[in-house]
Amino acid sequence: MTKAATPMSFLSRLFGMKPDPREELRPLWHSVVATSREPEWYRDCHVEDTVDGRFDMIALVLSLVTLRMERSEDLAPRTGLLTELFVEDMDRQLRDSGVGDLMVGKKMGKIMAAVGGQMGALRTALASDEDAELAAVLERNMRVSGEAPPMALAARTRALANDLAAQSDADILAGRLRA
């Protein structure tokens, strides 16, 4: 019994193209975006429901997923591929919103520096059991209204980090982020 060839596999063989290794992570990327859009982040945790607030949420969920992937020998080498999907999507979003070609690179550099800084701060804050420390990190890195420090946001962020830690590598790759 033979497996039916897909058009892409035929073209790949015909032109010697290798499959895009990022495609394996696309379900995970879509889950990162879907998780960042959950209404509870905005309604209960007071993240601003604006373009900037939604970007902050994508960056937060991406950071948590990346930190989880770093703890896995199998997933750690793939964090760069997930980051590439993020960059591709943000690049497209910037261009669609009217940012010119010359500015996209500069804006992407700033975005990546911010995400990297946030990841470092989250890594430290999540190692502590103190939600106040995590709330302080989130207050510096997120656009939130309402309570200061954002304790509800810290609690929900820690819960997502714990859910991610409980998931198997296969579940993470499949985009199942919660237990």
C-alpha positions in Angstrom: 0.0 0.0 0.0 1.5 3.3 -1.0 0.8 6.7 0.5 -0.8 9.2 -1.9 1.7 12.0 -2.8 0.6 15.5 -1.9 1.2 18.2 -4.5 3.8 19.8 -2.3 5.7 16.6 -1.8 5.7 16.1 -5.6 7.0 19.7 -6.1 9.5 19.2 -3.4 10.9 16.1 -5.0 10.7 17.6 -8.5 12.7 20.7 -7.5 14.7 19.2 -4.7 13.1 21.5 -2.1 13.2 20.5 1.5 10.1 20.9 3.7 10.0 24.0 5.8 11.0 22.8 9.4 8.9 25.5 10.9 5.7 23.8 9.6 5.9 21.3 12.5 5.6 24.3 14.9 2.8 26.1 13.1 0.0 24.4 15.3 2.0 25.6 18.4 2.3 29.1 17.0 -1.5 29.2 16.3 -2.1 28.1 19.9 0.2 30.8 21.2 -1.9 33.4 19.4 -5.2 31.8 20.4 -4.2 31.7 24.1 -3.1 35.3 23.9 -6.6 36.3 22.7 -8.5 34.6 25.5 -10.9 37.1 26.9 -10.0 36.5 30.5 -6.6 38.2 30.0 -8.3 41.4 29.1 -11.5 41.2 31.2 -10.1 39.7 34.4 -6.4 40.5 34.3 -6.9 44.0 32.9 -4.5 43.7 29.9 -5.4 46.6 27.7 -7.5 45.4 24.7 -5.6 47.5 22.2 -3.2 46.6 19.4 -0.3 47.1 21.8 -2.0 45.2 24.6 -2.7 42.3 22.3 0.9 42.3 21.1 2.0 42.3 24.8 -0.1 39.2 25.3 1.4 37.4 22.3 4.9 38.2 23.6 4.0 37.0 27.1 2.5 33.6 25.9 5.4 33.2 23.4 7.9 33.8 26.2 6.2 31.3 28.5 6.1 28.6 25.8 9.7 29.3 24.8 10.8 29.0 28.5 9.0 25.7 28.6 10.6 24.5 25.4 14.1 25.4 26.7 13.6 22.9 29.5 13.3 20.0 27.0 16.2 18.4 25.3 14.0 17.7 22.3 12.2 21.0 22.1 15.0 23.4 23.0 16.6 23.3 19.5 13.3 24.3 18.0 12.8 27.5 19.9 14.4 29.4 17.1 11.9 28.0 14.6 9.0 29.2 16.8 10.7 32.6 17.0 10.9 32.7 13.3 7.2 32.1 13.0 6.6 35.0 15.5 9.0 37.3 13.5 7.3 36.3 10.2 3.8 37.1 11.6 4.9 40.4 13.3 6.7 41.5 10.1 3.5 40.9 8.1 1.4 42.7 10.7 3.7 45.7 10.6 3.6 45.9 6.8 -0.2 45.4 6.8 -0.5 48.3 9.2 1.4 50.6 6.9 4.9 50.5 8.3 7.4 51.1 5.5 10.1 48.6 4.4 12.9 50.7 5.9 11.3 50.9 9.3 10.2 47.2 9.6 13.7 46.0 10.4 14.2 48.6 13.1 10.9 47.9 14.7 11.5 44.1 14.6 14.9 44.7 16.3 13.2 46.6 19.1 10.4 44.0 19.4 13.0 41.1 19.7 15.0 43.0 22.2 11.9 43.6 24.3 10.8 39.9 24.1 14.3 38.8 25.1 14.4 41.1 28.0 10.9 40.0 29.1 12.0 36.3 28.9 14.9 36.9 31.2 12.8 38.7 33.7 10.1 36.0 33.6 12.6 33.3 34.0 13.8 34.8 37.2 10.3 35.7 38.5 8.8 32.3 37.8 11.6 30.6 39.7 10.3 32.4 42.8 7.0 31.4 44.4 6.2 35.1 45.0 3.5 36.4 42.7 4.4 39.9 43.8 7.7 39.6 42.0 6.0 38.2 38.9 3.4 41.0 39.1 6.3 43.6 39.2 7.8 42.1 36.0 4.4 42.1 34.3 3.7 45.7 35.4 7.0 46.8 33.7 6.4 44.7 30.5 2.7 44.8 29.9 0.1 47.4 29.2 -2.4 46.9 32.0 -5.1 49.0 33.5 -6.7 48.5 36.8 -4.9 47.1 39.8 -1.2 47.9 40.3 0.7 45.6 40.7 -1.4 43.3 38.4 -1.8 40.4 40.8 -4.6 38.8 38.7 -2.4 38.8 35.7 0.5 37.3 37.7 -1.7 34.5 39.0 -3.1 33.7 35.5 0.5 33.9 34.1 1.8 31.5 36.7 -1.1 29.1 36.1 -0.3 29.0 32.4 3.4 28.4 33.1 2.4 25.5 35.4 0.1 24.1 32.8 2.9 24.3 30.2 5.2 22.5 32.6 2.7 19.7 33.0 2.3 19.1 29.3 4.3 16.5 27.4 6.6 17.6 24.6 4.2 16.1 22.1 1.3 18.1 23.5 3.4 21.3 23.3 4.2 20.6 19.7 0.6 19.9 18.9 -0.4 23.2 20.5 -2.0 21.8 23.6 -0.9 24.4 26.1 -3.2 23.7 29.0 -3.6 20.5 31.1 
